[in-house]
Amino acid sequence: MIALDTNILVRFLVDDEPQQVGMARELLEGLTGEQPGFVCREVIVELVWVLERTYEFPRERIAGVLDALIATEELQIEASDDVARAAFQYGRGGAGFSDLMIAAAAQRAGAQALYTFDQKAAQIPNATLLRA
């Protein structure tokens, strides 16, 4: 198994730097189910941020990208169940993707509630808004 950084996935998905795109494609095309590429949660969160902020992908498209990555046999996505749930909710609007991943991690850890000052994040089930 090898691990993949965000920029490899970005080059592959966005196709904007020909030399790096070719290298990223070659690397990803060499992956197999027996020798997959590992993608950690932090890479997924950063990927969403880059696609949203730098490339202005709409939420629905980003959610589709995440679904496709999860479904790819040649990739092992850390906490893929969390990513799938967060992608679904993110695609429907409301809280940001990173907030949804934080809530998923809290739930997985057995936390009874997630406290936040972020009004959008407070809309996530089991999240509680702290007010001054």
N, C-alpha and C positions, 0 to 999 in steps of 0.2 A: 504494500500500500504506500502511496505517496500522499502528501498533503498539498492542497491547493490554496493559494492566496487569492484575495479578492481581485487583484488586477488581472490574473489569468482568466477568471470568469468574465470580468468586464470586457476584456479584449475579445473573447470568444463571442459574447452576446451582442456587443455593440458594433464590432467590425469597423473600427475607425482608425487603426494604425496598422497598415498592411503588413509590415515586418513582424510586429508582435502578434497580430491576428494569426498569421501563418504558424508561428511557433506555438501559440496557445492551441490552435486546432490540432497540430501534430501531437502535442502532449495529450490532449483529451481523447483524440482518436486512438491512442495507444492504450487507453485504460480498458480493463475487462472486469467482468463480475468477480473473477478470482483475484485480480490485481486492481482494485478500485482506487479512485481518488477520494481522499477524506476532506470534507468541508466542515469546518467547525462553526458553531453558532455565531461567533464573532464575525466570521467572514460573511455569513448570511446577512447579519444586521448591517454590516458595512456595505455589502452589495446593494441592499435595498436603498440605503442612504445615497450611494453614488448614482444609482439609476434614477432615483427621484430628484435629487438636487442638481446633479451635473447634466444628466441627459434628459431630464424632464419627462420620464416615462410616467404615464398615468398609473394610479394604484391598481386598476384591473389588469393592466399588462404586467406589472411587477408580480402580482399574485399569480398570474399564469406562468411567468418565468420560474417562480419558486415551485409551483406544482410540477413543472416539467423537470426541474432539477431533482426533486424528491423521487419522481418516477423513473429516473435514469438509473439503470442497473449498475452502471460503471461508476457511480458516485455513492459514497456513504456520507449522508448528511447527519451530523450530530443532532440529536434531539429532533429527529424528523417529524415525530408526532406533534411536538410543540410548534415547529415551523409550519406544518400543514394547517393547524388550527389558527395560528397567527396570520398566515397568508389569507385564509378564508375571511377572517374578521377584517383584516387590513383592506382587502379588496372591496369591502362594503362601506368603508368610510369610518370616521370617528378617530379613535386613538391611533397614534403612530406605531409603526411596526416594532420599534425597539421597546416601547411600552408594553405591547402585547407579548413580546418575548420575555420581558421581566415578569409579567403576570403569570406566564406559563411556568417559568422557573420557580416562582413562589408557590404556585399550586403544586408542582411536582415535589417540592420540598415539604409540603404539608402545612404551609402557612394558612392561617384562617382568614387573613385579610392582607391586602396590600395598601399601605398608606402613602398618599401622594399630595403634593400641592398642585399638580397638573390637572386642570379641569377635564381635558379630554381623556386622560388616563383614568380619571375617577369614574368614567362611564363603563369601564371594564368590570364584568361581574367580580364580586369580592374585593373591589377596590373602594377605598374610602378617602374622600377629599378632606384634607386638613385645612381649616380656615383660620386666618389670623384673628 
